Amino acid sequence: MEGSTSKHDSLVQKHVDFGILENNIQDPTATPMYLPMEFLKTITCDFSKEQELGRGGYGVVYKGAFGSKASRGLACPGKDSHLESEKNPSPWGRASP
């Protein structure tokens, strides 16, 4: 049972971290931040075409949605990007309003 407890703790920690990231993304005064690839996949429905807002010099801009709210546009690399590794989290943050 000990293994399942640590698995649960890991899931709870990830949920808490996502909540903190969600709050920071919605804060217009927050500074740009690194966002984990797992978080980006989650809020963009795995970089779904339906979430795509446009393309630019820094990559594709996706609409990120979490909970009942949609965030501003997020410029982020596609799922095939070399940045997919958690060791090298995404440097992309919020797009300008």
The first five atom37 places (N, CA, C, CB, O) and aatype in JSON, in Angstrom:
{
  "aatype": [12, 6, 7, 15, 16, 15, 11, 8, 3, 15, 10, 19, 5, 11, 8, 19, 3, 13, 7, 9, 10, 6, 2, 2, 9, 5, 3, 14, 16, 0, 16, 14, 12, 18, 10, 14, 12, 6, 13, 10, 11, 16, 9, 16, 4, 3, 13, 15, 11, 6, 5, 6, 10, 7, 1, 7, 7, 18, 7, 19, 19, 18, 11, 7, 0, 13, 7, 15, 11, 0, 15, 1, 7, 10, 0, 4, 14, 7, 11, 3, 15, 8, 10, 6, 15, 6, 11, 2, 14, 15, 14, 17, 7, 1, 0, 15, 14],
  "atom_mask": [
    [1, 1, 1, 1, 1],
    [1, 1, 1, 1, 1],
    [1, 1, 1, 0, 1],
    [1, 1, 1, 1, 1],
    [1, 1, 1, 1, 1],
    [1, 1, 1, 1, 1],
    [1, 1, 1, 1, 1],
    [1, 1, 1, 1, 1],
    [1, 1, 1, 1, 1],
    [1, 1, 1, 1, 1],
    [1, 1, 1, 1, 1],
    [1, 1, 1, 1, 1],
    [1, 1, 1, 1, 1],
    [1, 1, 1, 1, 1],
    [1, 1, 1, 1, 1],
    [1, 1, 1, 1, 1],
    [1, 1, 1, 1, 1],
    [1, 1, 1, 1, 1],
    [1, 1, 1, 0, 1],
    [1, 1, 1, 1, 1],
    [1, 1, 1, 1, 1],
    [1, 1, 1, 1, 1],
    [1, 1, 1, 1, 1],
    [1, 1, 1, 1, 1],
    [1, 1, 1, 1, 1],
    [1, 1, 1, 1, 1],
    [1, 1, 1, 1, 1],
    [1, 1, 1, 1, 1],
    [1, 1, 1, 1, 1],
    [1, 1, 1, 1, 1],
    [1, 1, 1, 1, 1],
    [1, 1, 1, 1, 1],
    [1, 1, 1, 1, 1],
    [1, 1, 1, 1, 1],
    [1, 1, 1, 1, 1],
    [1, 1, 1, 1, 1],
    [1, 1, 1, 1, 1],
    [1, 1, 1, 1, 1],
    [1, 1, 1, 1, 1],
    [1, 1, 1, 1, 1],
    [1, 1, 1, 1, 1],
    [1, 1, 1, 1, 1],
    [1, 1, 1, 1, 1],
    [1, 1, 1, 1, 1],
    [1, 1, 1, 1, 1],
    [1, 1, 1, 1, 1],
    [1, 1, 1, 1, 1],
    [1, 1, 1, 1, 1],
    [1, 1, 1, 1, 1],
    [1, 1, 1, 1, 1],
    [1, 1, 1, 1, 1],
    [1, 1, 1, 1, 1],
    [1, 1, 1, 1, 1],
    [1, 1, 1, 0, 1],
    [1, 1, 1, 1, 1],
    [1, 1, 1, 0, 1],
    [1, 1, 1, 0, 1],
    [1, 1, 1, 1, 1],
    [1, 1, 1, 0, 1],
    [1, 1, 1, 1, 1],
    [1, 1, 1, 1, 1],
    [1, 1, 1, 1, 1],
    [1, 1, 1, 1, 1],
    [1, 1, 1, 0, 1],
    [1, 1, 1, 1, 1],
    [1, 1, 1, 1, 1],
    [1, 1, 1, 0, 1],
    [1, 1, 1, 1, 1],
    [1, 1, 1, 1, 1],
    [1, 1, 1, 1, 1],
    [1, 1, 1, 1, 1],
    [1, 1, 1, 1, 1],
    [1, 1, 1, 0, 1],
    [1, 1, 1, 1, 1],
    [1, 1, 1, 1, 1],
    [1, 1, 1, 1, 1],
    [1, 1, 1, 1, 1],
    [1, 1, 1, 0, 1],
    [1, 1, 1, 1, 1],
    [1, 1, 1, 1, 1],
    [1, 1, 1, 1, 1],
    [1, 1, 1, 1, 1],
    [1, 1, 1, 1, 1],
    [1, 1, 1, 1, 1],
    [1, 1, 1, 1, 1],
    [1, 1, 1, 1, 1],
    [1, 1, 1, 1, 1],
    [1, 1, 1, 1, 1],
    [1, 1, 1, 1, 1],
    [1, 1, 1, 1, 1],
    [1, 1, 1, 1, 1],
    [1, 1, 1, 1, 1],
    [1, 1, 1, 0, 1],
    [1, 1, 1, 1, 1],
    [1, 1, 1, 1, 1],
    [1, 1, 1, 1, 1],
    [1, 1, 1, 1, 1]
  ],
  "atom_positions": [
    [[0.81, -1.2, 0.0], [0.0, 0.0, 0.0], [0.85, 1.26, 0.0], [-0.92, 0.0, 1.2], [0.39, 2.33, -0.41]],
    [[2.09, 1.14, 0.46], [2.94, 2.32, 0.54], [3.16, 2.94, -0.83], [4.26, 1.97, 1.18], [3.2, 4.16, -0.96]],
    [[3.32, 2.1, -1.87], [3.51, 2.6, -3.22], [2.33, 3.43, -3.7], [0.0, 0.0, 0.0], [2.52, 4.45, -4.36]],
    [[1.11, 2.98, -3.37], [-0.07, 3.72, -3.81], [-0.19, 5.06, -3.09], [-1.33, 2.89, -3.58], [-0.7, 6.03, -3.65]],
    [[0.28, 5.12, -1.84], [0.24, 6.38, -1.11], [1.15, 7.41, -1.77], [0.66, 6.17, 0.35], [0.76, 8.56, -1.95]],
    [[2.37, 7.0, -2.13], [3.28, 7.95, -2.76], [2.77, 8.36, -4.14], [4.69, 7.35, -2.88], [2.97, 9.5, -4.56]],
    [[2.11, 7.44, -4.84], [1.51, 7.77, -6.14], [0.43, 8.83, -5.93], [0.92, 6.5, -6.82], [0.34, 9.79, -6.69]],
    [[-0.39, 8.65, -4.91], [-1.44, 9.61, -4.59], [-0.84, 10.97, -4.25], [-2.31, 9.1, -3.42], [-1.3, 12.0, -4.73]],
    [[0.2, 10.96, -3.41], [0.86, 12.22, -3.04], [1.4, 12.93, -4.26], [1.99, 11.95, -2.04], [1.33, 14.16, -4.36]],
    [[1.96, 12.16, -5.2], [2.49, 12.74, -6.43], [1.37, 13.41, -7.23], [3.19, 11.67, -7.28], [1.55, 14.51, -7.75]],
    [[0.22, 12.74, -7.34], [-0.91, 13.3, -8.08], [-1.43, 14.56, -7.39], [-2.03, 12.26, -8.22], [-1.77, 15.54, -8.06]],
    [[-1.51, 14.53, -6.07], [-1.98, 15.7, -5.33], [-1.02, 16.86, -5.55], [-2.12, 15.39, -3.83], [-1.45, 17.99, -5.78]],
    [[0.3, 16.6, -5.47], [1.29, 17.65, -5.67], [1.16, 18.25, -7.06], [2.71, 17.11, -5.45], [1.23, 19.47, -7.21]],
    [[0.98, 17.41, -8.09], [0.84, 17.91, -9.46], [-0.4, 18.8, -9.54], [0.74, 16.74, -10.48], [-0.36, 19.86, -10.18]],
    [[-1.49, 18.39, -8.91], [-2.72, 19.18, -8.92], [-2.48, 20.55, -8.27], [-3.86, 18.43, -8.2], [-2.93, 21.57, -8.79]],
    [[-1.79, 20.56, -7.16], [-1.49, 21.81, -6.47], [-0.63, 22.7, -7.35], [-0.79, 21.55, -5.12], [-0.9, 23.89, -7.48]],
    [[0.4, 22.13, -7.96], [1.27, 22.91, -8.83], [0.48, 23.5, -10.0], [2.42, 22.05, -9.35], [0.69, 24.66, -10.35]],
    [[-0.42, 22.72, -10.6], [-1.23, 23.23, -11.71], [-2.09, 24.39, -11.24], [-2.1, 22.11, -12.3], [-2.27, 25.36, -11.97]],
    [[-2.62, 24.3, -10.03], [-3.43, 25.38, -9.49], [-2.63, 26.66, -9.34], [0.0, 0.0, 0.0], [-3.13, 27.75, -9.63]],
    [[-1.4, 26.54, -8.88], [-0.53, 27.72, -8.74], [-0.24, 28.31, -10.1], [0.79, 27.34, -8.02], [-0.29, 29.53, -10.28]],
    [[0.07, 27.45, -11.08], [0.34, 27.94, -12.44], [-0.88, 28.64, -13.02], [0.76, 26.78, -13.35], [-0.75, 29.69, -13.64]],
    [[-2.06, 28.06, -12.81], [-3.29, 28.67, -13.32], [-3.48, 30.06, -12.74], [-4.5, 27.78, -13.0], [-3.83, 30.99, -13.46]],
    [[-3.26, 30.2, -11.44], [-3.41, 31.52, -10.8], [-2.41, 32.52, -11.36], [-3.23, 31.41, -9.28], [-2.76, 33.67, -11.62]],
    [[-1.17, 32.1, -11.56], [-0.15, 32.99, -12.1], [-0.46, 33.42, -13.52], [1.22, 32.32, -12.05], [-0.24, 34.57, -13.89]],
    [[-0.97, 32.5, -14.33], [-1.3, 32.83, -15.72], [-2.41, 33.88, -15.78], [-1.72, 31.57, -16.49], [-2.4, 34.74, -16.65]],
    [[-3.35, 33.8, -14.86], [-4.48, 34.73, -14.86], [-4.13, 36.09, -14.25], [-5.64, 34.13, -14.12], [-4.89, 37.04, -14.39]],
    [[-2.99, 36.18, -13.59], [-2.57, 37.43, -12.94], [-1.9, 38.34, -13.96], [-1.62, 37.14, -11.75], [-0.81, 38.02, -14.43]],
    [[-2.53, 39.47, -14.33], [-1.96, 40.35, -15.34], [-0.65, 41.01, -14.9], [-2.95, 41.42, -15.7], [0.09, 41.53, -15.74]],
    [[-0.35, 40.98, -13.6], [0.9, 41.59, -13.12], [2.03, 40.57, -12.97], [0.66, 42.28, -11.8], [3.15, 40.94, -12.64]],
    [[1.73, 39.29, -13.19], [2.75, 38.25, -13.03], [3.81, 38.36, -14.13], [2.1, 36.84, -13.07], [3.51, 38.74, -15.26]],
    [[5.02, 38.04, -13.77], [6.1, 38.06, -14.76], [6.05, 36.77, -15.58], [7.49, 38.22, -14.06], [5.54, 35.76, -15.1]],
    [[6.59, 36.79, -16.8], [6.62, 35.56, -17.61], [7.32, 34.44, -16.84], [7.33, 35.82, -18.96], [8.23, 34.7, -16.04]],
    [[6.9, 33.22, -17.09], [7.44, 32.09, -16.34], [7.61, 30.88, -17.25], [6.52, 31.74, -15.16], [7.04, 30.82, -18.34]],
    [[8.39, 29.95, -16.78], [8.52, 28.68, -17.48], [7.31, 27.83, -17.13], [9.85, 27.94, -17.1], [6.91, 27.77, -15.97]],
    [[6.74, 27.18, -18.13], [5.59, 26.32, -17.91], [5.96, 24.9, -18.29], [4.36, 26.81, -18.73], [6.49, 24.67, -19.38]],
    [[5.71, 23.93, -17.4], [6.04, 22.54, -17.71], [5.25, 22.03, -18.92], [5.76, 21.65, -16.49], [4.09, 22.39, -19.1]],
    [[5.88, 21.21, -19.74], [5.23, 20.69, -20.93], [3.94, 19.95, -20.59], [6.18, 19.76, -21.69], [2.96, 20.06, -21.32]],
    [[3.92, 19.21, -19.49], [2.72, 18.48, -19.08], [1.56, 19.44, -18.84], [3.0, 17.64, -17.82], [0.42, 19.14, -19.21]],
    [[1.82, 20.58, -18.24], [0.8, 21.59, -18.0], [0.29, 22.15, -19.33], [1.36, 22.73, -17.12], [-0.92, 22.29, -19.52]],
    [[1.21, 22.46, -20.25], [0.82, 22.99, -21.56], [-0.04, 21.99, -22.33], [2.05, 23.37, -22.38], [-1.02, 22.36, -22.96]],
    [[0.35, 20.72, -22.28], [-0.44, 19.69, -22.96], [-1.85, 19.62, -22.37], [0.25, 18.31, -22.84], [-2.83, 19.48, -23.09]],
    [[-1.92, 19.72, -21.06], [-3.22, 19.63, -20.39], [-4.14, 20.78, -20.77], [-3.02, 19.61, -18.88], [-5.3, 20.55, -21.12]],
    [[-3.66, 22.01, -20.71], [-4.54, 23.15, -20.95], [-4.81, 23.43, -22.42], [-3.96, 24.38, -20.32], [-5.71, 24.2, -22.75]],
    [[-4.03, 22.81, -23.33], [-4.26, 23.0, -24.77], [-4.86, 21.75, -25.41], [-2.95, 23.36, -25.47], [-4.89, 21.64, -26.64]],
    [[-5.33, 20.82, -24.6], [-5.88, 19.55, -25.1], [-4.87, 18.87, -26.02], [-7.21, 19.79, -25.86], [-5.19, 18.48, -27.14]],
    [[-3.65, 18.72, -25.52], [-2.54, 18.09, -26.25], [-2.27, 18.82, -27.57], [-2.83, 16.61, -26.52], [-2.08, 18.19, -28.61]],
    [[-2.26, 20.14, -27.5], [-1.98, 21.0, -28.65], [-2.97, 20.75, -29.8], [-0.54, 20.78, -29.15], [-2.59, 20.63, -30.96]],
    [[-4.23, 20.66, -29.42], [-5.31, 20.41, -30.36], [-5.44, 21.53, -31.39], [-6.63, 20.24, -29.62], [-5.24, 22.7, -31.08]],
    [[-5.76, 21.16, -32.61], [-5.98, 22.12, -33.69], [-7.1, 23.1, -33.31], [-6.31, 21.39, -35.03], [-7.07, 24.27, -33.69]],
    [[-8.1, 22.61, -32.57], [-9.22, 23.46, -32.15], [-8.78, 24.56, -31.19], [-10.31, 22.61, -31.5], [-9.44, 25.59, -31.09]],
    [[-7.68, 24.36, -30.49], [-7.17, 25.34, -29.54], [-6.2, 26.33, -30.19], [-6.49, 24.64, -28.37], [-5.76, 27.28, -29.53]],
    [[-5.86, 26.12, -31.44], [-4.89, 26.98, -32.12], [-5.51, 28.34, -32.44], [-4.38, 26.3, -33.41], [-6.59, 28.42, -33.04]],
    [[-4.81, 29.41, -32.04], [-5.27, 30.77, -32.32], [-4.56, 31.39, -33.51], [-5.08, 31.65, -31.1], [-5.13, 32.23, -34.21]],
    [[-3.33, 30.98, -33.75], [-2.56, 31.54, -34.86], [-1.13, 31.05, -34.83], [0.0, 0.0, 0.0], [-0.73, 30.27, -33.96]],
    [[-0.35, 31.55, -35.8], [1.06, 31.17, -35.89], [1.88, 32.44, -36.04], [1.32, 30.2, -37.08], [1.44, 33.42, -36.63]],
    [[3.09, 32.41, -35.48], [3.96, 33.57, -35.56], [5.41, 33.16, -35.54], [0.0, 0.0, 0.0], [5.74, 31.98, -35.64]],
    [[6.28, 34.15, -35.41], [7.71, 33.91, -35.44], [8.22, 33.05, -34.29], [0.0, 0.0, 0.0], [9.28, 32.44, -34.42]],
    [[7.5, 32.98, -33.2], [7.93, 32.19, -32.05], [7.2, 30.86, -31.96], [7.72, 32.96, -30.78], [7.41, 30.11, -31.01]],
    [[6.35, 30.55, -32.92], [5.64, 29.28, -32.9], [4.14, 29.48, -32.99], [0.0, 0.0, 0.0], [3.66, 30.55, -33.36]],
    [[3.44, 28.45, -32.64], [1.98, 28.45, -32.69], [1.45, 29.04, -31.39], [1.42, 27.01, -32.91], [2.01, 28.81, -30.32]],
    [[0.36, 29.8, -31.48], [-0.29, 30.35, -30.29], [-1.57, 29.56, -30.07], [-0.6, 31.89, -30.46], [-2.43, 29.47, -30.94]],
    [[-1.67, 28.99, -28.88], [-2.83, 28.18, -28.52], [-3.64, 28.87, -27.44], [-2.39, 26.78, -28.05], [-3.12, 29.65, -26.65]],
    [[-4.93, 28.57, -27.42], [-5.8, 29.0, -26.32], [-5.67, 27.93, -25.24], [-7.31, 29.19, -26.79], [-5.87, 26.75, -25.5]],
    [[-5.34, 28.35, -24.04], [-5.24, 27.42, -22.93], [-6.5, 27.5, -22.08], [0.0, 0.0, 0.0], [-6.94, 28.6, -21.74]],
    [[-7.08, 26.37, -21.75], [-8.29, 26.35, -20.94], [-8.1, 25.43, -19.74], [-9.5, 25.91, -21.78], [-7.56, 24.33, -19.88]],
    [[-8.52, 25.89, -18.58], [-8.47, 25.06, -17.39], [-9.64, 25.45, -16.51], [-7.13, 25.23, -16.63], [-10.03, 26.61, -16.45]],
    [[-10.19, 24.46, -15.84], [-11.38, 24.71, -15.04], [-12.5, 25.22, -15.94], [0.0, 0.0, 0.0], [-12.72, 24.67, -17.02]],
    [[-13.19, 26.24, -15.5], [-14.27, 26.81, -16.3], [-13.82, 28.07, -17.02], [-15.47, 27.12, -15.42], [-14.64, 28.76, -17.62]],
    [[-12.52, 28.37, -16.96], [-12.01, 29.61, -17.55], [-11.06, 29.32, -18.7], [-11.32, 30.45, -16.5], [-10.38, 28.29, -18.71]],
    [[-11.01, 30.22, -19.65], [-10.02, 30.15, -20.72], [-8.99, 31.23, -20.46], [-10.68, 30.32, -22.15], [-9.32, 32.35, -20.09]],
    [[-7.74, 30.88, -20.65], [-6.68, 31.86, -20.43], [-6.45, 32.68, -21.68], [-5.37, 31.17, -20.0], [-7.1, 32.46, -22.71]],
    [[-5.55, 33.61, -21.59], [-5.1, 34.34, -22.77], [-4.34, 33.37, -23.66], [-4.22, 35.57, -22.4], [-4.1, 32.22, -23.3]],
    [[-3.97, 33.86, -24.83], [-3.19, 33.01, -25.73], [-1.86, 32.63, -25.13], [0.0, 0.0, 0.0], [-1.22, 33.43, -24.45]],
    [[-1.45, 31.41, -25.38], [-0.16, 30.92, -24.92], [0.68, 30.57, -26.13], [-0.32, 29.69, -23.97], [0.31, 29.68, -26.9]],
    [[1.78, 31.25, -26.31], [2.69, 30.9, -27.4], [3.54, 29.75, -26.9], [3.57, 32.12, -27.86], [4.29, 29.9, -25.93]],
    [[3.43, 28.61, -27.55], [4.18, 27.46, -27.06], [4.55, 26.54, -28.21], [3.38, 26.69, -26.01], [3.91, 26.54, -29.26]],
    [[5.6, 25.76, -28.0], [6.05, 24.84, -29.05], [5.04, 23.73, -29.23], [7.43, 24.27, -28.71], [4.3, 23.4, -28.31]],
    [[5.01, 23.14, -30.4], [4.14, 22.01, -30.67], [4.59, 20.77, -29.93], [0.0, 0.0, 0.0], [5.66, 20.75, -29.34]],
    [[3.76, 19.73, -29.97], [4.07, 18.52, -29.22], [5.3, 17.79, -29.74], [2.89, 17.59, -29.25], [5.84, 16.94, -29.04]],
    [[5.75, 18.09, -30.95], [6.93, 17.44, -31.5], [8.2, 18.23, -31.22], [6.77, 17.24, -32.98], [9.27, 17.88, -31.72]],
    [[8.1, 19.29, -30.46], [9.23, 20.16, -30.18], [10.3, 19.45, -29.35], [8.77, 21.4, -29.45], [10.0, 18.52, -28.6]],
    [[11.54, 19.89, -29.5], [12.64, 19.36, -28.69], [12.51, 19.78, -27.24], [13.97, 19.82, -29.25], [13.26, 19.29, -26.39]],
    [[11.6, 20.67, -26.93], [11.42, 21.15, -25.55], [10.48, 20.26, -24.75], [10.89, 22.56, -25.56], [10.15, 20.58, -23.61]],
    [[10.06, 19.14, -25.33], [9.08, 18.3, -24.67], [9.6, 17.7, -23.36], [8.66, 17.2, -25.59], [8.8, 17.36, -22.49]],
    [[10.88, 17.56, -23.21], [11.46, 16.97, -22.01], [11.21, 17.85, -20.79], [12.96, 16.76, -22.21], [11.33, 19.07, -20.86]],
    [[10.86, 17.22, -19.68], [10.66, 17.97, -18.44], [11.97, 18.57, -17.95], [10.07, 17.05, -17.35], [11.95, 19.55, -17.19]],
    [[13.11, 18.02, -18.38], [14.4, 18.57, -17.97], [14.64, 19.91, -18.63], [15.53, 17.6, -18.31], [15.45, 20.71, -18.15]],
    [[13.95, 20.16, -19.71], [14.09, 21.42, -20.44], [12.69, 21.98, -20.64], [14.84, 21.21, -21.81], [12.16, 21.92, -21.75]],
    [[12.07, 22.55, -19.58], [10.69, 23.02, -19.69], [10.54, 24.15, -20.7], [10.19, 23.49, -18.34], [11.5, 24.81, -21.08]],
    [[9.33, 24.33, -21.12], [9.02, 25.32, -22.14], [9.34, 26.74, -21.68], [7.57, 25.23, -22.54], [8.96, 27.12, -20.57]],
    [[10.02, 27.53, -22.51], [10.3, 28.92, -22.14], [9.18, 29.86, -22.54], [11.59, 29.37, -22.78], [9.28, 31.07, -22.31]],
    [[8.13, 29.33, -23.12], [7.07, 30.2, -23.64], [6.11, 30.55, -22.52], [6.31, 29.52, -24.79], [5.76, 29.7, -21.7]],
    [[5.69, 31.77, -22.49], [4.74, 32.23, -21.48], [3.53, 32.82, -22.15], [0.0, 0.0, 0.0], [3.21, 32.49, -23.29]],
    [[2.86, 33.68, -21.45], [1.66, 34.31, -21.99], [1.98, 35.16, -23.2], [0.97, 35.16, -20.93], [3.03, 35.79, -23.28]],
    [[1.06, 35.17, -24.13], [1.16, 36.09, -25.26], [0.72, 37.47, -24.77], [0.29, 35.61, -26.48], [0.0, 37.58, -23.78]],
    [[1.15, 38.48, -25.44], [0.75, 39.84, -25.05], [-0.75, 40.01, -25.19], [1.48, 40.89, -25.89], [-1.34, 39.47, -26.12]],
    [[-1.38, 40.75, -24.28], [-2.84, 40.94, -24.37], [-3.22, 41.74, -25.59], [-3.37, 41.64, -23.12], [-4.4, 42.0, -25.82]]
  ]
}
